[in-house]
């Protein structure tokens, strides 16, 4: 068990923290090997783990590609759940709307319902494809956002470790600061996309299948698209500081385990 744990330490640490990170953990090795083979230089993961190193084009590309791939893959699973959650959140606003929902069976069906019942009502009104309303915006948000997220974390951690002069590529302070930074930067970059996605999905929930739905544009230079950004950035900063600290701690503890196979070889 210890040998297995050490072999798959990154995947175990990632799984204990986030499904998304599990995808990234898998993808980064593939991209690192591909970049190393294509350029004929040292693989990005070897560069990152070398004390005193700084981000290179290869390391940034590796983590950006791994993050974007993971974000795109997880969207297929996350979209229905996020839409259902959104429905529950805006049901109160629907009920309080000036245009009463009492005579609108679509709006009324989402009010004060559990997650399963809400999902059933979405399928009832918009078909199974209704669970993927706004998928294009969700895919855009998570592909770009997760790429930026992991690029910022790994590059930030690398620079902070060098600035500290630490011998460990995962010093606790660097990990915590880089974790908070990546949450702030990624939300700042994708918030207008998230706002457009939320507006579009809200409009979809108020319409039955076949009814026209007002589209939402991604507008980076419109202040209204950034409403609530401060709260989201603060929450993301705190959560990701804790998340990456836990992730790196678990991985480091697994690394300290004595591999029974290596022990037998020494004997």
C-alpha positions in Angstrom: 0.0 0.0 0.0 2.9 2.4 0.8 4.5 1.7 -2.5 1.2 2.4 -4.3 0.7 5.5 -2.3 4.1 6.9 -3.2 3.8 6.0 -6.9 0.4 7.9 -7.1 1.1 10.5 -4.5 0.0 13.5 -6.7 -3.2 11.8 -7.7 -4.1 10.9 -4.1 -3.3 14.4 -2.8 -5.4 15.9 -5.6 -8.3 13.5 -5.1 -8.4 14.4 -1.4 -8.8 18.1 -2.3 -10.6 18.4 -5.7 -11.7 16.3 -8.6 -10.5 19.0 -10.9 -7.0 18.8 -9.6 -7.0 15.0 -10.3 -7.5 15.8 -14.0 -4.7 18.4 -13.9 -2.4 16.0 -12.1 -2.9 13.5 -14.9 -2.7 16.0 -17.7 0.4 17.9 -16.6 2.6 14.7 -16.9 1.4 14.2 -20.4 2.0 17.8 -21.5 5.4 17.9 -19.7 6.6 14.8 -21.5 5.3 16.1 -24.8 6.9 19.5 -24.5 10.2 18.0 -23.4 10.2 15.6 -26.4 9.1 18.3 -28.9 11.7 20.9 -27.8 14.5 18.5 -26.9 15.0 20.3 -23.6 14.4 19.5 -19.9 10.8 18.6 -19.1 8.9 21.5 -17.5 8.1 19.4 -14.4 11.8 18.8 -13.8 12.4 22.6 -14.2 9.7 23.5 -11.7 11.0 21.0 -9.0 14.6 22.3 -9.2 15.3 24.8 -6.4 16.0 28.3 -7.6 14.4 27.9 -11.0 12.1 30.5 -12.5 9.0 30.1 -14.8 9.8 29.4 -18.4 7.7 29.4 -21.5 7.6 25.6 -21.3 6.4 25.5 -17.6 3.7 28.2 -18.2 2.5 26.3 -21.3 2.5 23.0 -19.5 0.4 24.1 -16.6 -1.9 26.3 -18.7 -2.6 23.5 -21.1 -3.2 21.0 -18.3 -5.5 23.4 -16.5 -7.5 24.2 -19.6 -7.8 20.5 -20.5 -9.1 19.7 -17.0 -11.5 22.6 -17.0 -13.0 21.6 -20.4 -13.4 18.0 -19.3 -15.0 18.8 -15.9 -17.5 21.1 -17.6 -19.5 18.2 -19.0 -20.2 17.0 -15.5 -20.3 20.3 -13.7 -22.8 22.2 -16.0 -26.0 20.4 -14.9 -25.1 20.7 -11.2 -24.3 24.4 -11.5 -27.5 25.1 -13.4 -29.5 23.3 -10.8 -27.8 25.2 -8.0 -28.4 28.5 -9.9 -32.1 27.6 -10.2 -32.3 27.2 -6.4 -30.5 30.5 -5.8 -32.7 32.6 -8.1 -36.0 30.9 -7.1 -36.5 33.5 -4.4 -35.9 36.3 -6.9 -38.4 34.8 -9.2 -41.0 34.7 -6.5 -40.4 38.3 -5.5 -40.4 39.5 -9.1 -42.8 42.4 -10.0 -44.0 40.3 -12.9 -45.7 37.7 -10.7 -44.8 34.0 -11.3 -48.1 32.8 -10.0 -49.5 32.5 -13.5 -46.3 31.2 -15.0 -46.0 27.4 -14.6 -42.3 27.5 -15.7 -41.2 30.0 -13.1 -43.5 28.5 -10.4 -42.0 25.0 -10.9 -38.6 26.1 -9.7 -39.7 27.8 -6.5 -38.7 26.1 -3.2 -37.8 22.8 -4.7 -34.9 20.4 -3.9 -32.0 19.8 -6.3 -33.5 16.6 -7.7 -36.9 18.0 -8.3 -35.4 21.1 -9.8 -33.4 19.0 -12.3 -36.6 17.0 -13.1 -38.4 20.3 -13.8 -35.6 21.6 -16.1 -35.9 18.4 -18.1 -39.7 18.7 -18.2 -39.6 22.2 -19.5 -36.5 22.2 -21.7 -35.7 18.5 -22.3 -32.5 16.7 -21.3 -30.5 19.2 -23.2 -31.9 21.9 -20.9 -29.5 20.7 -18.2 -26.7 22.0 -20.5 -28.2 25.4 -21.0 -25.3 27.9 -21.2 -22.8 25.1 -21.8 -20.9 27.1 -24.3 -20.3 29.9 -21.8 -19.6 27.4 -19.0 -17.0 25.7 -21.3 -15.4 29.0 -22.2 -15.2 30.1 -18.5 -13.7 26.9 -17.2 -11.3 26.4 -20.1 -9.8 29.9 -19.8 -10.2 30.2 -16.0 -8.7 26.9 -15.0 -5.7 27.4 -17.4 -5.0 30.8 -15.8 -5.7 29.4 -12.3 -3.0 26.7 -12.5 -0.5 28.8 -14.5 -0.7 31.5 -11.8 -0.4 29.0 -9.0 2.6 27.1 -10.3 4.4 30.2 -11.6 3.6 32.2 -8.5 4.8 29.4 -6.2 8.0 29.0 -8.2 8.8 32.8 -8.0 8.0 33.0 -4.3 10.2 30.0 -3.5 13.1 31.6 -5.3 12.4 34.9 -3.6 12.4 33.2 -0.2 15.6 31.3 -1.0 13.9 28.0 0.1 15.4 24.6 -0.8 11.9 23.2 -1.0 9.7 23.8 -4.1 6.7 23.6 -1.9 7.5 25.8 1.1 4.3 26.4 3.1 4.3 30.2 2.8 4.9 30.1 -0.9 2.1 27.5 -1.4 -0.4 29.5 0.7 0.4 32.8 -1.1 0.4 31.3 -4.6 -2.9 29.5 -3.8 -4.6 32.8 -2.7 -3.1 34.6 -5.7 -4.4 32.1 -8.3 -7.9 32.4 -7.0 -7.9 36.2 -7.2 -6.3 36.4 -10.7 -8.5 33.7 -12.3 -11.7 35.3 -11.1 -10.6 38.7 -12.2 -10.0 37.4 -15.7 -13.2 35.3 -16.1 -15.8 37.2 -14.1 -17.5 38.8 -17.1 -17.8 35.4 -18.7 -19.3 34.0 -15.5 -21.7 36.9 -15.3 -22.8 36.4 -18.9 -23.3 32.7 -18.2 -25.4 33.3 -15.1 -27.6 35.8 -17.0 -28.1 33.5 -19.9 -28.9 30.5 -17.7 -31.3 32.5 -15.7 -33.1 33.5 -18.9 -33.2 29.9 -19.9 -34.8 28.8 -16.7 -37.7 31.3 -17.2 -38.5 29.9 -20.7 -40.0 26.6 -21.9 -38.4 24.6 -24.7 -38.8 26.3 -28.0 -39.3 29.8 -26.6 -36.7 32.3 -27.6 -34.1 33.1 -25.0 -32.3 36.4 -24.7 -28.5 35.9 -25.3 -25.9 37.5 -23.1 -22.8 39.1 -24.4 -19.4 38.9 -22.6 -18.5 42.5 -22.0 -15.2 43.1 -20.4 -15.5 46.9 -20.3 -18.9 47.1 -18.8 -18.9 47.8 -15.0 -22.1 45.9 -14.5 -20.4 42.7 -15.5 -18.2 42.9 -12.4 -20.9 43.2 -9.8 -20.0 41.0 -6.8 -16.4 40.5 -8.0 -14.9 41.6 -4.7 -16.8 39.0 -2.7 -15.9 36.2 -5.1 -12.2 37.1 -5.1 -12.1 37.2 -1.3 -13.8 33.9 -1.0 -11.7 32.3 -3.7 -8.5 33.6 -2.1 -9.3 32.1 1.2 -10.6 28.8 -0.1 -7.6 28.3 -2.5 -5.1 29.2 0.2 -6.5 26.3 2.3 -6.9 24.0 -0.7 -3.4 24.2 -2.0 -1.9 24.1 1.5 -3.8 20.8 2.1 -2.9 19.5 -1.3 0.9 20.0 -0.9 0.9 18.9 2.7 -0.8 15.5 1.8 1.6 15.0 -1.1 4.6 15.8 1.1 3.5 13.4 3.9 3.1 10.6 1.3 6.6 11.4 0.0 8.0 10.7 3.5 6.6 7.2 3.6 9.2 4.5 3.3 8.7 2.5 0.1 8.7 -1.2 1.2 10.0 -2.3 -2.2 13.0 0.1 -2.0 13.6 -1.2 1.5 13.7 -4.8 0.4 16.1 -3.9 -2.5 18.6 -2.3 0.0 18.5 -5.5 2.1 
